Amino acid sequence: MIIIYANMTINEGVKAGIYGEGALMKDSNLDIETTIRKFHGDDAPAIIEILKLNGQYSHPIVDGPEAMSKVSKNPSVVFLVSEIDGIIIGSVRGIYDGSRALIHQITVHPNWQGKGIGTKLIKNIASEFRDRGAPTISVTAGKSEKWDSIEFFEKLGFEDMPIKLMIHFDINELIKELK
Ligand SMILES: CC(C)(COP(=O)(O)OP(=O)(O)OC[C@H]1O[C@@H](n2cnc3c(N)ncnc32)[C@H](O)[C@@H]1OP(=O)(O)O)[C@@H](O)C(=O)NCCC(=O)NCCS
């Protein structure tokens, strides 16, 4: 379906909303038709663009195009994108290890936040994990100067756990340090 808005097709409008200014802003009331599908290798640049806009792209080694490609080929992973008329506006990725399902990352383009797209991504990844046998689902939620996802996940019914995510940024250094 082609939706005309301010003399633009939705495809042009989405592009303008993402890459330019003015068109299809966050609060426009369009009847949005989104598609959710599996990640393909050439989706990486569009997702990275969104991650950068949201301040979520600080570690290219784990979030860059090569990492995305490797992640998407892992059979334990579910990696989905949300698009409108072929333009990517969000993504979610997570892993089911046979017992626990964990969402590692979700992002929605700033112009499209607050329109139910994040909720749809969570519903789809949760359905896929459930179909694979997962009884529960967790997420690495948090907040930084640029983003805060705690309230979003609370609204969806996720509960706080007394857990802290810790990371060692150099796996070689860790192995060297340990006796
Ligand atoms: C967090 C994020 C994925 C949510 O996606 P979204 O498409 O904006 O969310 P939805 O429109 O489905 O929102 C569902 C509900 O959560 C609320 N919500 C969404 N993001 C929120 C936020 N950051 N803080 C508070 N509430 C939020 C919405 O207002 C909505 O509430 P309602 O049901 O009362 O109307 C998206 O806003 C985003 O990418 N944010 C920046 C990056 C980020 O925080 N990523 C997660 C890192 S773990």
The ligand as an SDF file (V2000), in Angstrom:
LIG
                    3D

 48 50  0  0  0  0  0  0  0  0999 V2000
   13.2860    1.7710   24.3520 C   0  0  0  0  0  0  0  0  0  0  0  0
   12.7260    1.6120   22.9250 C   0  0  0  0  0  0  0  0  0  0  0  0
   13.2990    0.3680   22.2820 C   0  0  0  0  0  0  0  0  0  0  0  0
   11.1930    1.4900   23.0230 C   0  0  0  0  0  0  0  0  0  0  0  0
   10.6400    1.3850   21.7100 O   0  0  0  0  0  0  0  0  0  0  0  0
    9.3670    2.2530   21.3000 P   0  0  0  0  0  0  0  0  0  0  0  0
    8.9330    1.8530   19.9510 O   0  0  0  0  0  0  0  0  0  0  0  0
    9.6960    3.6820   21.5210 O   0  0  0  0  0  0  0  0  0  0  0  0
    8.3480    1.7760   22.4140 O   0  0  0  0  0  0  0  0  0  0  0  0
    6.7330    1.6400   22.3390 P   0  0  0  0  0  0  0  0  0  0  0  0
    6.1980    2.7240   21.4710 O   0  0  0  0  0  0  0  0  0  0  0  0
    6.3850    0.2590   21.9950 O   0  0  0  0  0  0  0  0  0  0  0  0
    6.3760    1.9660   23.8640 O   0  0  0  0  0  0  0  0  0  0  0  0
    5.6390    1.1420   24.7380 C   0  0  0  0  0  0  0  0  0  0  0  0
    5.3790    1.9360   26.0030 C   0  0  0  0  0  0  0  0  0  0  0  0
    6.6330    2.2370   26.6480 O   0  0  0  0  0  0  0  0  0  0  0  0
    6.7960    3.6620   26.7700 C   0  0  0  0  0  0  0  0  0  0  0  0
    8.2080    3.9650   26.5520 N   0  0  0  0  0  0  0  0  0  0  0  0
    8.9350    3.6680   25.4490 C   0  0  0  0  0  0  0  0  0  0  0  0
   10.2090    4.0800   25.6230 N   0  0  0  0  0  0  0  0  0  0  0  0
   10.2650    4.6480   26.8300 C   0  0  0  0  0  0  0  0  0  0  0  0
   11.3060    5.2650   27.5790 C   0  0  0  0  0  0  0  0  0  0  0  0
   12.5620    5.3560   27.0950 N   0  0  0  0  0  0  0  0  0  0  0  0
   11.0330    5.7460   28.8210 N   0  0  0  0  0  0  0  0  0  0  0  0
    9.7580    5.6650   29.3170 C   0  0  0  0  0  0  0  0  0  0  0  0
    8.7220    5.0760   28.6660 N   0  0  0  0  0  0  0  0  0  0  0  0
    8.9870    4.5850   27.4410 C   0  0  0  0  0  0  0  0  0  0  0  0
    5.9030    4.2460   25.7020 C   0  0  0  0  0  0  0  0  0  0  0  0
    5.5350    5.5830   26.0180 O   0  0  0  0  0  0  0  0  0  0  0  0
    4.7220    3.2840   25.7310 C   0  0  0  0  0  0  0  0  0  0  0  0
    3.9120    3.5720   26.8330 O   0  0  0  0  0  0  0  0  0  0  0  0
    2.2860    3.5050   26.7450 P   0  0  0  0  0  0  0  0  0  0  0  0
    1.9820    2.0540   26.4360 O   0  0  0  0  0  0  0  0  0  0  0  0
    1.8470    3.9490   28.0920 O   0  0  0  0  0  0  0  0  0  0  0  0
    1.9160    4.4130   25.6230 O   0  0  0  0  0  0  0  0  0  0  0  0
   13.0230    2.8560   22.0510 C   0  0  0  0  0  0  0  0  0  0  0  0
   12.4120    3.9640   22.6000 O   0  0  0  0  0  0  0  0  0  0  0  0
   14.5180    3.1120   21.8850 C   0  0  0  0  0  0  0  0  0  0  0  0
   15.1320    2.5840   20.9640 O   0  0  0  0  0  0  0  0  0  0  0  0
   15.0720    3.9410   22.7680 N   0  0  0  0  0  0  0  0  0  0  0  0
   16.4890    4.3420   22.6700 C   0  0  0  0  0  0  0  0  0  0  0  0
   17.4300    3.2050   22.8460 C   0  0  0  0  0  0  0  0  0  0  0  0
   17.1430    2.2990   24.0360 C   0  0  0  0  0  0  0  0  0  0  0  0
   16.8160    2.7320   25.1380 O   0  0  0  0  0  0  0  0  0  0  0  0
   17.3080    0.9990   23.7840 N   0  0  0  0  0  0  0  0  0  0  0  0
   17.2000   -0.0160   24.7630 C   0  0  0  0  0  0  0  0  0  0  0  0
   18.5550   -0.2910   25.3380 C   0  0  0  0  0  0  0  0  0  0  0  0
   18.4870   -1.6930   26.4280 S   0  0  0  0  0  0  0  0  0  0  0  0
  1  2  1  0
  2  3  1  0
  2  4  1  0
  2 36  1  0
  4  5  1  0
  5  6  1  0
  6  7  2  0
  6  8  1  0
  6  9  1  0
  9 10  1  0
 10 11  2  0
 10 12  1  0
 10 13  1  0
 13 14  1  0
 14 15  1  0
 15 16  1  0
 15 30  1  0
 16 17  1  0
 17 18  1  0
 17 28  1  0
 18 19  1  0
 18 27  1  0
 19 20  2  0
 20 21  1  0
 21 22  1  0
 21 27  2  0
 22 23  1  0
 22 24  2  0
 24 25  1  0
 25 26  2  0
 26 27  1  0
 28 29  1  0
 28 30  1  0
 30 31  1  0
 31 32  1  0
 32 33  2  0
 32 34  1  0
 32 35  1  0
 36 37  1  0
 36 38  1  0
 38 39  2  0
 38 40  1  0
 40 41  1  0
 41 42  1  0
 42 43  1  0
 43 44  2  0
 43 45  1  0
 45 46  1  0
 46 47  1  0
 47 48  1  0
M  END
$$$$
